[in-house]
Amino acid sequence: MSVFRLPDWASTPTRTASLTGDDGSAVAVDLQPAVVFGSLAPSSSAAVGHVPLPSPAAPEQAALVHHGNGKAYIIDLGAVS
């Protein structure tokens, strides 16, 4: 299994950002340059947040990474090798 590494272009977001689930719960995604969504926590980098998902089949599913241009990018971690 590969480990998610924060891209060089990642930066701390300058705007408030969150994702809201179907149940109305919100997850802040603006506290670090990146947030990994998956059943296992990413490497010990303090710049990467973690949102656990109950899926034992895939330890890491996706990462939301903020760019200095104000955009956020989703990286499919299943495609990273």
URFEN-V542314 format. One record per pair of residues at least 6 apart in sequence whose C-alpha atoms are under 7 Angstrom apart, sorted by the first residue. I is the first residue (numbers start at 0). J is the second residue. D is the distance in whole Angstrom. If there is no record, write none. Layout:
I/J/D  I/J/D
This chain:
1/80/6  2/41/7  2/42/7  3/41/6  3/42/7  8/66/6  9/32/6  9/64/6  9/65/6  9/66/5  9/67/7  10/32/5  10/65/6  10/66/5  10/67/5  11/31/6  11/32/4  11/65/7  12/29/6  12/32/6  12/65/6  15/29/6  16/27/6  16/28/6  16/29/5  17/25/6  17/26/5  17/27/4  17/28/5  17/29/7  18/25/5  18/26/5  18/27/7  19/25/4  19/26/6  28/34/6  31/46/5  31/47/6  31/48/6  32/46/6  32/47/6  32/64/6  32/65/5  33/46/7  33/47/5  33/48/6  33/62/7  33/63/5  33/64/4  33/65/6  34/47/5  34/48/4  34/49/5  34/62/6  34/63/5  34/64/7  35/41/7  35/47/7  35/48/6  35/49/5  35/50/6  35/61/6  35/62/4  35/63/6  36/49/6  36/50/5  36/51/6  36/52/7  36/59/6  36/60/6  36/61/5  36/62/6  37/50/6  37/51/5  37/52/5  37/58/6  37/59/4  37/60/5  37/61/7  38/51/5  38/52/5  38/53/6  38/54/6  38/55/7  38/58/5  38/59/6  39/51/7  39/58/5  39/59/6  40/49/6  41/49/7  59/76/6  60/75/6  60/76/5  60/77/6  61/73/7  61/74/6  61/75/5  61/76/5  62/73/6  62/74/5  62/75/7  62/76/7  63/71/7  63/72/6  63/73/5  63/74/6  64/71/6  64/72/5  64/73/6  65/71/4  65/72/6
